[in-house]
Amino acid sequence: MKRRKLLLTTKREPVPHRQGAKRRMTKADLIEEVSRLAELTRKDSEVIVETIFDSIVRSLRVGDKIEIRGFGSFRTRQRKPRVGRNPKTGDRVEVPAKKIPFFKPSKELKDLVNTGAAGAPPASPAPSVAQ
């Protein structure tokens, strides 16, 4: 079997991944997947994905918590001000307090990720060892 070389292309065609390389899903890939699964036009799928992302961002900006059952929850966390260092010069830098987005996956999502295949039964917990 002949191996194909990885090529940089300007077209949106799938590029073969090296064995062991991590795959990455982009927003364009997600839109394409929604379009294919829901049998919608790409434009309609793009509107749906953008609307969902915009709604999540708007809710986080005003401090709301978003909970999607079976997937996880988004919220913001407050970071305290601190003194950091400029890695190039070593000078002390005051880093102000800020809010950061935080995602906590649900138990169901963790189980699905750890079983490897969707629809596969969850792995049974390891037996406890009596001491």
For each residue, the residues with C-beta under 8 A, 3 or more apart:
1:
2:
3:
4: 16
5:
6: 15 16 18
7: 15
8:
9: 13 15
10:
11:
12: 28
13: 9
14:
15: 6 7 9
16: 4 6
17: 21 23
18: 6 21
19:
20:
21: 17 18
22:
23: 17
24:
25: 29 30 33
26: 29 30
27: 30 31 49 53
28: 12 31 32
29: 25 26 32 33
30: 25 26 27 33 34 49
31: 27 28 34 35 42 45 46 49
32: 28 29 35 36 42 45
33: 25 29 30 36 37
34: 30 31 37 38 40 45 48 49
35: 31 32 38 39 40 41 42 44 45
36: 32 33 39
37: 33 34
38: 34 35 45
39: 35 36
40: 34 35 44 45 48
41: 35 44 45
42: 31 32 35 45 46
43: 46 47
44: 35 40 41 47 48
45: 31 32 34 35 38 40 41 42 48 49
46: 31 42 43 49 50
47: 43 44 50 51
48: 34 40 44 45 51 52
49: 27 30 31 34 45 46 52 53
50: 46 47 53 54
51: 47 48 54 55
52: 48 49 55 56
53: 27 49 50 56 57
54: 50 51 57 58
55: 51 52 58 59
56: 52 53 59 60 66 74
57: 53 54 60 61
58: 54 55 61 62
59: 55 56 62 64 65 66 74
60: 56 57 63 64 66 74 75 76 101
61: 57 58
62: 58 59
63: 60 76
64: 59 60
65: 59 73 74 75
66: 56 59 60 73 74 75
67: 73
68: 71 72 73 106
69: 106
70: 106 108 109
71: 68 105 106 108 109
72: 68 103 104 105 106 109
73: 65 66 67 68 103 104 106
74: 56 59 60 65 66 101 102 103
75: 60 65 66 101 102 104
76: 60 63 99 100 101 102
77: 99 100 102
78: 97 98 99
79: 82 97 98 99 100
80: 97
81: 94 95 96 97
82: 79 95
83: 92 93 94 95
84: 92 93 94 95
85: 90 91 92 93
86: 89 90 91 92 93
87: 90
88:
89: 86
90: 85 86 87
91: 85 86
92: 83 84 85 86
93: 83 84 85 86
94: 81 83 84
95: 81 82 83 84
96: 81
97: 78 79 80 81
98: 78 79
99: 76 77 78 79
100: 76 77 79
101: 60 74 75 76
102: 74 75 76 77
103: 72 73 74
104: 72 73 75
105: 71 72 109 110 113
106: 68 69 70 71 72 73 109 110
107: 110 111
108: 70 71 111 112
109: 70 71 72 105 106 112 113
110: 105 106 107 113 114
111: 107 108 114 115 122
112: 108 109 115 118
113: 105 109 110
114: 110 111 122 123
115: 111 112 120 121 122 123
116: 120
117: 120
118: 112
119:
120: 115 116 117
121: 115
122: 111 114 115
123: 114 115
124:
125:
126:
127:
128:
129:
130:
131:
